[in-house]
Every structure is written in structure tokens, then in C-alpha cells.
């Protein structure tokens, strides 16, 4: 059993290290986790050397909150480039035999991390988590200095490239043997009335000896155990291994998850070595099946048509940090408007948003930020985008609300006129190779790519990734009905989801309204048997420096404005979607 006294000692020493005038800490304890969230020192420094920064005592630096974005402050509202964060912490001597890792929920976009002047590593990608084992670099008996670089120079799309440490930073204490993650699939079979379960354990052994690991798993519903499984693994020294178990249960013993009945189960697993608990993990999941059959989409063996909203992770006060109060208010509001399904936006979602969607029954396609006619990432087998997909799927695999993965949005050539644009060969190779990668990681969800070219005059089955897509997602900012019909004619036999629909920016609150043309299109789309739904771009107005943005600095596509004040469009779309 993990020693609570060790955790208490860790906390006391950590609190003593936070008595700086500039740094405060909000400390949350969850078994073996210590939060480094709070006030950090900060400097914006495009012209200073990294060597100078990591040795600086930060006396003249500003302070910013973590999680946070520097661009929510007046001083750094338009700063692009390198921002450095610094804070200090201490640990007790009795942790010398433990493994200590530092985990970052997300840092936008390119990051580097130093501990006590030693470069731990870097990470490219602003929306997915990463960690470093800091055990060899910790000062056991004195203060530690942590420095983090966040560089928001890289930008894609029309959303704001919010800079900074946007998710939590956590110190995690592990034993030498730990569970990196557990994935569970629970797929109902409606023919033989069973549920097929697979649990995949990813285990790490940092010991120099081979160990025998016992894994004791329980599945709980409303805190009551409904079944248990035991599994034993021989874990080689200094290795990472994946071990799976599979089994079936009667379907009648389980409640299904859907948008009206979001029944959640919990997988709780204890990892033991020599009968001593070394680690424990808990993950929520749902029993549900999403699939495309012919030109329809099925949820739990029932055909469904579902509408929704694109929501941009953006707020004048919060940036893209996604606090619970904002996420929960927005998603409940979206459901009240009749939304139950969408590709919310062009990046992996915040974990707390996915947790909440699990609870309320909102279905999501997650996407990585590959976008437009000039994206430098679009080449076959790109290792960076494969990494983004792997990090997203690894983190979000257990969420029943996540029903699909998208590998990009609106890729197209930059030369041909609108209406004749197609994918370039490089873009097509990129999409196909990433769809293959997704299939290697997860065969239980929909694979898709969001197209702006599927209905073009020059498009056919040789230059669109038709064969590998489960769901055809299309965006339209003109005649969406014509676009859907043309896509269906070119690529029959698969369901179509209008993943973005709009005609023009709706305008500011409170007078902004949907055009009559858009209202007609939304009504007609509901009658097309192969169109399984549509998603308004967008729920909220959002900050942008993209071409066509009004002088306010916010793109006014939303049915609510950036502060969530509703427009006339709010009631218009509610009437369409709720009916």
C-alpha cells in the first residue's frame, strides 16, 4: 500500500518551498499526486538566450497563473513567441527510492523543460500531455528550480494560438513498477446478446530485476462491483510491456451508454508486486457501439440522426484553459439547444470536457490540428502527426463520448479556384497514412477526415480517401444541400455528416441571426436519408487574427458571443434542432 506518511512529508516540504513572495500554490492531493498549479514567475523573451534564462533568479520577472494563457493579460495580449515560466519546489529525503515524474497536461505549442539547469526534453504539440522522469535530476536535500519554455509562434486555422501552460502541471510519485495506463473496450453484440470486453494494461518496470505483477481489476457501477478479473504478468527488467485480457459477459447484465442514458461504469485496477500494492488506476467507461452501416449511422444497433455545434476553446477571461465552470455551462447549453454530436473543433479536447460529455451524453469526434491549403504537416507517414494521434488516442481511449477520430480538416490545393480544388497527392498520402495509423491504434471507433473538396468538380474516388473513411464529414459555407448531394453521388454507400455549416458570420450579439438560406438548408438536410446530421459553425464567437475577422478581434460565427450572450440565432437554431 502506498504510504500516506510519505505523501504528507512530501506536502510539508513542498509547502515550505512555496513561501516566495511571488509564488503561491494551490495544492491538491490525490494519493500520490502533488499539483504544481498556482502562481509561477514569467518572462516573455524572444531575444534572450536559453542559457541566460535558465540561470536567471527571476527577481524581475512577472507572475502568471498556471494553468493559464499569457494572452489573457493586457501586457501580453498580442505577444507571439517564447514565454518562460519558472517555479521552485522541494521534496523530502525519504523519496530517494521513489520514481518521480513531472506531467504536463498541455503546453502550447513548442515546449522545453529544464530542472536545475538540466534539459529534461522537449515536446511539440499544444493540446496533448507529456511527462518526464525527473528522478535522476532532483535535488533531494535542497530547492529545485523548474523552467518551462512555451512558444506559440506556430499557428493553424482561424482560432487564436493561446500561449502558455494551459493545463495542469503535476508531480507524481511512483514505485519502480507502475501502470502507465489501462484501456478498456466494452462492445455489445446484439446478435448473441453479449458484451465483448478487452482490457489492455501498459506496464513499466524501472527495476533492474524481472518481477511478477498481479493485476486485480474490478468493474463497478454506481460504486458497486459487478465483476472482477485477475491477471498476472511477468515484467522484464527496465521494460515497458502491454498485456491484454479479453472476456465476454451477458448483455442483460449491463446498461448501455447513449445520449439519453449516459450510463457510466468504472474500471479500477490495483497493481501488486509480492502482494504489496504498487499502483492503482481508476477509469470511467461506457458500454456502447458506434458503427456505420450502409448510408446510416448506428448507435447501439439503432439508426441515429444527430445534430450539434462546433465549439471553439476560447474565452476572453479563460483563454483555452477550459475551467469546469465554463465547460459545463457551455456543454449543457449546447445540449439544451438540441446538440448531441459534433467534431467540436480542430484539436484534442480538454480532459475535463470529455469527462463531462461522458456524464451528460454528448458524442464527439476528436481531431488533430492539421488544417488548410498550406499545412506543412501533410506528407505521408508524418511522425509528428502520428505522435499527436497516438497521444490523443492514448489519453482519451476510455471516453464513451469519443466516437471517432479525425486526421485533419479542409486540406486542399492552394492554386485551383474554389469549386475546382482537390487534395494534392501529398495531402491524400498524408490522410491515408494517418487513417492507417488510427486503425492500428483503435478499431472500435469511426475513422474520418473533414473534407472541403469532396463535392468539387474535379473530385473523384482517385483523389479523395473514400475507401478508408467510415463517415464522410464535409464542411460547407455555400450551398450545403448541393454539397451533400454531390458528395453522395461521387461517393455512395456511406453516411454523410455536415461537420461545419454556415453561410456567413452571424454578427454580434444580440441581433445576429441565421440567414434565411441557411435555415432552409438545415431543414432540407434533415430530409436526406444519407445525411446523418449537421453541426453549426459555431456555438461561440472566438478571438482570431485570421483574415475577415471584424475590428472587435472576434469572429462572429457563434449563436452566442465570446462572453456567451445569446443572439437571435440562438433561438432560431434551437427551433430547428429541437424539432
C-alpha positions, 0 to 999 in steps of 0.5 A: 500500500502506498504510504500516506506518511510519505505523501504528507512529508512530501506536502510539508516540504513542498509547502515550505518551498512555496513561501516566495513572495511571488509564488503561491500554490494551490495544492491538491492531493490525490494519493500520490499526486502533488499539483504544481498549479498556482502562481509561477514567475514569467518572462516573455523573451524572444531575444534572450538566450536559453542559457541566460534564462535558465540561470536567471533568479527571476527577481524581475520577472512577472507572475502568471497563473498556471494553468493559464494563457499569457494572452489573457493579460493586457501586457501580453495580449498580442505577444507571439513567441517564447514565454518562460515560466519558472517555479521552485519546489522541494521534496523530502529525503525519504523519496530517494527510492521513489520514481518521480515524474513531472506531467504536463497536461498541455503546453502550447505549442513548442515546449522545453523543460529544464530542472536545475539547469538540466534539459529534461526534453522537449515536446511539440504539440499544444493540446496533448500531455507529456511527462518526464522522469525527473528522478535522476535530476532532483535535488533531494536535500535542497530547492529545485528550480523548474523552467518551462519554455512555451512558444506559440509562434506556430499557428493553424486555422482561424482560432487564436494560438493561446500561449502558455501552460494551459493545463495542469502541471503535476508531480507524481510519485511512483514505485519502480513498477507502475501502470502507465495506463489501462484501456478498456473496450466494452462492445455489445453484440446484439446478435448473441446478446453479449458484451465483448470486453478487452482490457489492455494494461501498459506496464513499466518496470524501472527495476533492474530485476524481472518481477511478477505483477498481479493485476486485480481489476474490478468493474463497478457501477454506481460504486458497486462491483459487478465483476472482477478479473485477475491477471498476472504478468511477468515484467522484464527488467527496465521494460515497458510491456502491454498485456491484454485480457479479453472476456465476454459477459451477458448483455442483460447484465449491463446498461448501455451508454447513449445520449439519453442514458449516459450510463457510466461504469468504472474500471479500477485496477490495483497493481501488486508486486509480492502482494504489496500494492504498487499502483492503482488506476481508476477509469470511467467507461461506457458500454456502447457501439458506434458503427456505420452501416450502409448510408446510416449511422448506428448507435447501439444497433439503432439508426441515429440522426444527430445534430450539434455545434462546433465549439471553439476553446476560447474565452476572453477571461479563460483563454483555452484553459477550459475551467469546469465552470465554463465547460459545463455551462457551455456543454449543457447549453449546447445540449439544451439547444438540441446538440448531441454530436459534433467534431467540436473543433480542430484539436484534442479536447480538454480532459475535463470536457470529455469527462463531462460529455461522458456524464451528460451524453454528448458524442464527439469526434476528436481531431488533430490540428492539421488544417488548410491549403498550406499545412506543412504537416501533410506528407505521408507517414508524418511522425509528428502527426502520428505522435499527436494521434497516438497521444490523443488516442492514448489519453482519451481511449476510455471516453464513451463520448469519443466516437471517432477520430479525425486526421485533419480538416479542409486540406486542399490545393492552394492554386485551383479556384474554389469549386475546382480544388482537390487534395494534392497527392501529398495531402491524400498520402498524408490522410491515408497514412494517418487513417492507417495509423488510427486503425492500428491504434483503435478499431472500435471507433469511426475513422474520418477526415473533414473534407472541403473538396469532396463535392468539387468538380474535379473530385473523384474516388482517385483523389479523395480517401473514400475507401478508408473513411467510415463517415464522410464529414464535409464542411460547407459555407455555400450551398450545403444541400448541393454539397451533400448531394454531390458528395453522395453521388461521387461517393455512395454507400456511406453516411454523410455528416455536415461537420461545419455549416454556415453561410456567413458570420452571424454578427454580434450579439444580440441581433445576429441571426441565421440567414434565411438560406441557411435555415432552409438548408438545415431543414432540407438536410434533415430530409436526406436519408444519407445525411446523418446530421449537421453541426453549426459553425459555431456555438461561440464567437472566438478571438482570431487574427485570421483574415475577415475577422471584424475590428472587435478581434472576434469572429462572429460565427457563434449563436452566442458571443465570446462572453456567451450572450445569446443572439437571435440565432440562438433561438432560431437554431434551437427551433430547428434542432429541437424539432 
